[in-house]
Amino acid sequence: MTTLTKTEDAPAPTGPESFLSVRDLRVQFSTEDGIVKAVDGLSFDIERGKTLGIVGESGSGKSVTNLTILGLHNPRSTTVDGEIVLDGKELVTASDKELEKLRGNKMAMIFQDPLTALSPYYTVGRQLSEPYMKHMGASKKEAKDRAIQMLEKVGIPQPKVRFDDYPHQFSGGMRQRAMIAMALMCDPELLIADEPTTALDVTVQAQILDLLKDLQQEFGSAIIFITHDLGVIANMADDLLVMYAGRAVERGTVKEVLGTPKHPYTWGLLSSMPRLDGDIHQELTPIPGTPPSLLNPPSGCRFNPRCAYTDKVEGDLCTTARPPLADGRAAACHLTAEQKQAIFIDEIQPRLR
């Protein structure tokens, strides 16, 4: 049974400019094996016209967070607590009918897998046109013209002809572009992009990223951009949130987080990334171990079983106390600021040159 409640002690939004404010979000799934704590106390804000990048390994809670914002969780097996406010509208306690009015219009999502997101029973053109008619009150002809325009914008060849094709008649990359066109049909004020350029070649990827930037400049849209590609994030996002095992472990501007990372997990992500300007003979440094099961996550800092620096923290804080994540530029780690700086300068920075 779904629980939809506000958390009484959740911190207040940081300021009136926040278009989307998420406070102490907790999402749990009931399964035969137990309760999966997919998101555990997540808070962040996005302003209009800004892009928030979210990075982390598979299973870190990135996609679950954004599906919850859209209200696309299973009500019979999901418990959602916390606060999600979009342009003054509370979404956690909103009805299905209220969320339906917002989805595709005020907020939209580019899904990671277009093959499952697009219906095989309807033409691509129909799937683009119907939301536009519903939300914008457009005629069938106006919706068709708009759909053809959007297909052309995302690089679909012969858009007038492909309008009547079914998803299986599109290549994987073309389906992904059609998904992006669908999300942009109504010029949403909040766009959630979940690995939007994964199946695209580099040239089309650049076109799509430019298209998203153009939309943002024209309409002042807020964008949440999920990707494993730190190079894309560096080019696309203003702010960056690093997630691990359902929690945020570091946040700041893109320049701050990628330039002077402060969390051991972020150090691991950057150290395991190949660099075009680096030594081709230098071995990458992978993060040891595997992400924890969210059925029974580690106590304290969830990264502690994989962290190489727990011996530098006095006592058993790493295994008993959850490290806090302060507002603004911050990292949820029990290492002192002096320890983080010394480790970064002595060990991490040389790997990243």
C-alpha positions, 0 to 999 in steps of 0.5 A, a space after each residue: 500500500 502506498 504511503 504519501 506523506 510529508 516529512 514534518 522535520 524536512 528542511 525548508 527550501 533554500 530560496 524562492 528561486 527554486 523551481 523544483 525543490 526535493 526535501 528528504 525524499 525516501 522511496 521504498 519498494 516492497 518485494 518478496 525478499 524484503 524492503 528495498 530502500 531505493 532512495 534514502 533522505 535525498 534533498 536538492 533544488 533546481 532553478 529555472 534555466 539551470 541544469 542539474 546533473 546526477 551521476 552514480 553507478 546503476 542502482 544508486 537511485 537516480 532513475 527512481 528519484 526522477 520517476 517519483 517526481 513524475 509520479 510513475 511509481 507502482 502505488 501498490 508496492 511503493 512507499 514515498 515520503 518527503 516533499 517534492 514541490 514543483 513551481 509551488 505545487 506539492 507532488 507527493 500528495 497530488 492526485 493521479 489526475 493532477 499529476 496526469 495534467 502536469 506530465 507531458 506538459 509542465 514536466 516531461 521525461 526522456 526515458 532511458 529505453 525507447 523500445 519499452 517507452 514507445 508503444 508498438 501498437 501506434 505510429 510514432 506520429 500518433 504517439 507524438 501528436 496525442 499529448 500535444 492535442 490533449 495538453 495544448 488543445 491543438 487540432 489534429 493537423 496542428 499536432 501533426 505539423 508540430 510532430 513533424 517539426 520536432 522529428 526534423 529538429 531531432 534529426 529524423 530524415 524524411 520526417 513527413 514520411 516517418 511520421 506514419 511509421 511504427 517504432 519497430 521501423 526505426 533504428 535504435 538511435 532513431 527511436 531515441 530521437 523520437 523519444 526526445 521529440 516526444 518529451 519536447 513536444 509541449 515545451 516542458 518547464 521541467 525536463 528529466 533526461 535519463 541517459 538521453 544520448 546513450 544510443 546515439 553517435 557522437 554527431 547526433 549526440 552533439 545535436 541533441 545536446 544543442 537542442 536541449 540547450 536551445 530549449 532551455 534558453 528559449 523557455 527557461 526550462 529546468 533540466 535534470 540530466 542523468 548520465 554515466 558520461 562525465 564528459 557530457 555532464 561537464 559540457 551540459 550541467 550547471 550543478 552536479 549531484 553524486 549519488 551512491 546507494 540511494 543517497 547524495 554523497 557530494 554536490 556543488 557546481 560542475 566545476 567544483 565537483 569535477 575540479 576539486 572532488 571531496 568524496 572518496 566515491 567521486 574520486 573513484 568515479 574520476 579515477 576510473 574514467 579514461 582521458 584523451 589527454 592522458 598517458 595511454 599506458 597508465 592503467 585506470 583505477 577502478 573502484 573496488 568491490 560492488 555496490 551494496 544491496 539496498 535490501 540490507 545496506 551498510 550502516 553508517 556511510 554506505 560507501 564504507 565497505 569499498 572506501 580505502 580511507 576508513 582507517 583515517 577516521 577516528 573510532 567507528 564513525 564510518 560504520 555507525 554514523 551517517 555522514 551529513 551533507 550540508 547545504 551548498 558545496 558539500 560532501 557526506 564524508 567523515 574525513 576532515 576537510 584537511 584530510 580530504 585536501 591532503 588525499 586529493 593533492 597527494 593521491 587523486 590529483 596526479 591520477 587525473 592529470 
